[in-house]
Amino acid sequence: MDKYQKKVLLSTSAGISLENMDIMFLSFSLSSIIASFGISSAQAGFISTITNLGMLVGGIIFGILADKYGRVKIFSYTVILFSLASALMFFAENIYLVYLFRFIAGIGAGGEYGACMSLISETFSKKHLGKATSVAGIGAQVGAIMAAVLASLIIPVLGWKMLYVIGVFPVILVLFIRKGLKEPKAFTEAAENESAGKFSLLFKDKKTSWQTVGLSLMVTVQIAGYFGLMNWLPSIMQKQLGLSVSGSSLWMISTILGMSLGMFTFGTIMDKLGPRLSYTIFLIFSALSVFLIVLADSKWTLLAAAVIVGYFINGMYGGYGAIISRLYPTEIRSTANNFIMNVGRAIGGFSSVVIGFLMDRYTLMFVIIFLSIIYLFSLCILYTMPSVAKLHQKDIL
């Protein structure tokens, strides 16, 4: 990488990291919010739902704006929006203000992804794009760790509202972004086109429509598996192996470590083998590796399983930005990235509800089989999109 490419990757990785940190604050502050306002579990669960809804709305709006007015400019605005909305949580005196502020934060967070991935794809060569987007995706895992550490330090001493005040500091990142980054040449040329940011181009014909729907379904499986493993399985493991809360936290850390390693290596693999073969390998191993959780019979075998499962099930996450950025033209690149990713987030986020329902009625093995099947479903979707296979063929030719 040259100096400018390093700056782009650092800026986008930091933006994604801080965005996910803000989103993950809710996981660690939810019990405190319930106690503060005396709300039901259903009312508390709606906070996450409305945040995801905001991300979908923001993804569409800011995706279009980034294709019309600039990746760097819109990237900066989205960071400012979710940062200020996070800080406003300090003034939330009732659950309805919490809903409002988290919806606004979701709009900002949902709009950032497309601008980041478009900026990366228009800065790096095709040969290294998979690795670049995957490294940026690791930022999300760093954000999750930052949220866990800050929550453990701030909430017991200063309360949950002060945790969200920390969310205003990403605004400083904007100064760094705007000072040294410039709009890519590919964007400036495409922005003059009348079709720039035209949402309907995602569905301009049958082939493109299915491509958009198919990738959205694959991302839905990606997000569903992530939330299912991160939200429910630690508590399952507490019951199955009699682990303490600290033991299950160690499981989560191990999973995040595996996910980060998976993303780092997946990008390199995808650049070498192409997206279809790479996703085939990882989806098959994802479907198989989840059974390691059932086979684990001690704390240490569980930790080993966590690293392996995390490696495969979330290693693929960073690759979607590279695939989407290459399949869609510059004029709608940000719009496509935001729409596909946030549809996946909105639908896949309900996996926690689905898995909770299954756990109440069936055995752990049944839940694992369900997770395994959805990865095989994603694999089947992959093979209905020949355009994904052609990406690597173009590079070879």
Solvent accessible surface area in square Angstrom, and as a share of the most:
residue,aa,sasa,rsa
1,M,130,0.58
2,D,82,0.43
3,K,180,0.76
4,Y,60,0.23
5,Q,36,0.16
6,K,110,0.47
7,K,50,0.21
8,V,0,0.00
9,L,17,0.08
10,L,109,0.54
11,S,0,0.00
12,T,0,0.00
13,S,21,0.14
14,A,27,0.21
15,G,0,0.00
16,I,6,0.03
17,S,9,0.05
18,L,31,0.15
19,E,6,0.03
20,N,27,0.14
21,M,5,0.02
22,D,2,0.01
23,I,36,0.18
24,M,25,0.11
25,F,0,0.00
26,L,16,0.08
27,S,68,0.44
28,F,67,0.28
29,S,0,0.00
30,L,50,0.25
31,S,81,0.53
32,S,27,0.17
33,I,0,0.00
34,I,55,0.28
35,A,84,0.65
36,S,66,0.42
37,F,51,0.21
38,G,68,0.66
39,I,18,0.09
40,S,56,0.36
41,S,90,0.58
42,A,83,0.64
43,Q,70,0.31
44,A,2,0.02
45,G,36,0.35
46,F,94,0.39
47,I,0,0.00
48,S,52,0.33
49,T,50,0.29
50,I,27,0.14
51,T,6,0.03
52,N,27,0.14
53,L,93,0.46
54,G,0,0.00
55,M,8,0.04
56,L,41,0.20
57,V,51,0.29
58,G,0,0.00
59,G,0,0.00
60,I,52,0.27
61,I,85,0.43
62,F,24,0.10
63,G,0,0.00
64,I,41,0.21
65,L,55,0.27
66,A,0,0.00
67,D,2,0.01
68,K,88,0.37
69,Y,126,0.48
70,G,0,0.00
71,R,0,0.00
72,V,7,0.04
73,K,76,0.32
74,I,6,0.03
75,F,0,0.00
76,S,0,0.00
77,Y,100,0.38
78,T,0,0.00
79,V,0,0.00
80,I,55,0.28
81,L,53,0.26
82,F,1,0.00
83,S,0,0.00
84,L,88,0.44
85,A,1,0.01
86,S,0,0.00
87,A,20,0.16
88,L,71,0.36
89,M,0,0.00
90,F,85,0.35
91,F,128,0.53
92,A,0,0.00
93,E,124,0.56
94,N,61,0.31
95,I,10,0.05
96,Y,153,0.58
97,L,56,0.28
98,V,0,0.00
99,Y,27,0.10
100,L,90,0.45
101,F,20,0.08
102,R,1,0.00
103,F,52,0.22
104,I,48,0.24
105,A,0,0.00
106,G,0,0.00
107,I,30,0.15
108,G,0,0.00
109,A,1,0.01
110,G,0,0.00
111,G,0,0.00
112,E,0,0.00
113,Y,3,0.01
114,G,0,0.00
115,A,0,0.00
116,C,0,0.00
117,M,1,0.00
118,S,0,0.00
119,L,1,0.00
120,I,0,0.00
121,S,17,0.11
122,E,30,0.13
123,T,29,0.17
124,F,19,0.08
125,S,57,0.37
126,K,125,0.53
127,K,145,0.61
128,H,109,0.49
129,L,5,0.02
130,G,1,0.01
131,K,76,0.32
132,A,5,0.04
133,T,0,0.00
134,S,0,0.00
135,V,39,0.23
136,A,0,0.00
137,G,0,0.00
138,I,32,0.16
139,G,5,0.05
140,A,10,0.08
141,Q,6,0.03
142,V,69,0.39
143,G,0,0.00
144,A,3,0.02
145,I,79,0.40
146,M,64,0.29
147,A,0,0.00
148,A,38,0.30
149,V,76,0.44
150,L,43,0.21
151,A,7,0.05
152,S,73,0.47
153,L,116,0.57
154,I,21,0.11
155,I,34,0.17
156,P,101,0.64
157,V,118,0.68
158,L,108,0.54
159,G,28,0.27
160,W,18,0.06
161,K,47,0.20
162,M,60,0.27
163,L,0,0.00
164,Y,0,0.00
165,V,38,0.22
166,I,43,0.22
167,G,1,0.01
168,V,47,0.27
169,F,115,0.48
170,P,3,0.02
171,V,46,0.27
172,I,109,0.55
173,L,24,0.12
174,V,11,0.06
175,L,128,0.64
176,F,79,0.33
177,I,0,0.00
178,R,108,0.39
179,K,185,0.78
180,G,30,0.29
181,L,13,0.06
182,K,134,0.57
183,E,47,0.21
184,P,13,0.08
185,K,154,0.65
186,A,40,0.31
187,F,11,0.05
188,T,63,0.37
189,E,106,0.48
190,A,10,0.08
191,A,34,0.26
192,E,151,0.68
193,N,72,0.37
194,E,172,0.77
195,S,28,0.18
196,A,5,0.04
197,G,3,0.03
198,K,109,0.46
199,F,66,0.28
200,S,63,0.41
201,L,40,0.20
202,L,0,0.00
203,F,77,0.32
204,K,130,0.55
205,D,68,0.35
206,K,187,0.79
207,K,121,0.51
208,T,16,0.09
209,S,29,0.19
210,W,94,0.33
211,Q,14,0.06
212,T,0,0.00
213,V,62,0.36
214,G,0,0.00
215,L,1,0.01
216,S,9,0.06
217,L,55,0.28
218,M,2,0.01
219,V,1,0.00
220,T,19,0.11
221,V,10,0.06
222,Q,3,0.01
223,I,12,0.06
224,A,13,0.10
225,G,0,0.00
226,Y,24,0.09
227,F,55,0.23
228,G,0,0.00
229,L,1,0.00
230,M,8,0.03
231,N,77,0.40
232,W,80,0.28
233,L,1,0.00
234,P,12,0.08
235,S,41,0.26
236,I,18,0.09
237,M,0,0.00
238,Q,55,0.24
239,K,179,0.76
240,Q,74,0.33
241,L,47,0.24
242,G,64,0.62
243,L,28,0.14
244,S,68,0.44
245,V,109,0.62
246,S,83,0.53
247,G,7,0.07
248,S,6,0.04
249,S,52,0.33
250,L,66,0.33
251,W,2,0.01
252,M,49,0.22
253,I,103,0.52
254,S,13,0.08
255,T,1,0.00
256,I,10,0.05
257,L,99,0.49
258,G,0,0.00
259,M,0,0.00
260,S,23,0.15
261,L,86,0.43
262,G,0,0.00
263,M,0,0.00
264,F,99,0.41
265,T,46,0.27
266,F,0,0.00
267,G,0,0.00
268,T,50,0.29
269,I,50,0.26
270,M,13,0.06
271,D,37,0.19
272,K,146,0.62
273,L,74,0.37
274,G,2,0.02
275,P,10,0.06
276,R,75,0.27
277,L,88,0.44
278,S,0,0.00
279,Y,0,0.00
280,T,20,0.11
281,I,59,0.30
282,F,4,0.02
283,L,2,0.01
284,I,68,0.35
285,F,94,0.39
286,S,0,0.00
287,A,3,0.03
288,L,108,0.54
289,S,8,0.05
290,V,0,0.00
291,F,61,0.25
292,L,60,0.30
293,I,0,0.00
294,V,38,0.22
295,L,130,0.65
296,A,8,0.06
297,D,112,0.58
298,S,45,0.29
299,K,77,0.33
300,W,176,0.62
301,T,63,0.36
302,L,1,0.00
303,L,20,0.10
304,A,54,0.42
305,A,5,0.04
306,A,0,0.00
307,V,45,0.26
308,I,76,0.39
309,V,1,0.01
310,G,0,0.00
311,Y,53,0.20
312,F,33,0.14
313,I,0,0.00
314,N,4,0.02
315,G,0,0.00
316,M,1,0.00
317,Y,20,0.08
318,G,1,0.01
319,G,0,0.00
320,Y,1,0.01
321,G,0,0.00
322,A,2,0.02
323,I,5,0.02
324,I,0,0.00
325,S,1,0.00
326,R,55,0.20
327,L,32,0.16
328,Y,5,0.02
329,P,67,0.42
330,T,22,0.13
331,E,31,0.14
332,I,3,0.01
333,R,32,0.12
334,S,0,0.00
335,T,0,0.00
336,A,0,0.00
337,N,0,0.00
338,N,0,0.00
339,F,31,0.13
340,I,0,0.00
341,M,0,0.00
342,N,1,0.00
343,V,25,0.14
344,G,0,0.00
345,R,28,0.10
346,A,17,0.14
347,I,94,0.48
348,G,2,0.02
349,G,18,0.17
350,F,106,0.44
351,S,8,0.05
352,S,23,0.15
353,V,102,0.58
354,V,62,0.36
355,I,1,0.01
356,G,9,0.09
357,F,102,0.43
358,L,18,0.09
359,M,51,0.23
360,D,116,0.60
361,R,140,0.51
362,Y,109,0.41
363,T,95,0.55
364,L,34,0.17
365,M,82,0.36
366,F,86,0.36
367,V,0,0.00
368,I,0,0.00
369,I,72,0.36
370,F,60,0.25
371,L,2,0.01
372,S,9,0.06
373,I,101,0.51
374,I,24,0.12
375,Y,1,0.00
376,L,78,0.39
377,F,92,0.38
378,S,1,0.00
379,L,27,0.14
380,C,85,0.51
381,I,14,0.07
382,L,1,0.01
383,Y,108,0.41
384,T,70,0.41
385,M,4,0.02
386,P,74,0.46
387,S,13,0.09
388,V,0,0.00
389,A,15,0.12
390,K,96,0.40
391,L,7,0.04
392,H,42,0.19
393,Q,97,0.43
394,K,131,0.56
395,D,56,0.29
396,I,125,0.63
397,L,184,0.92
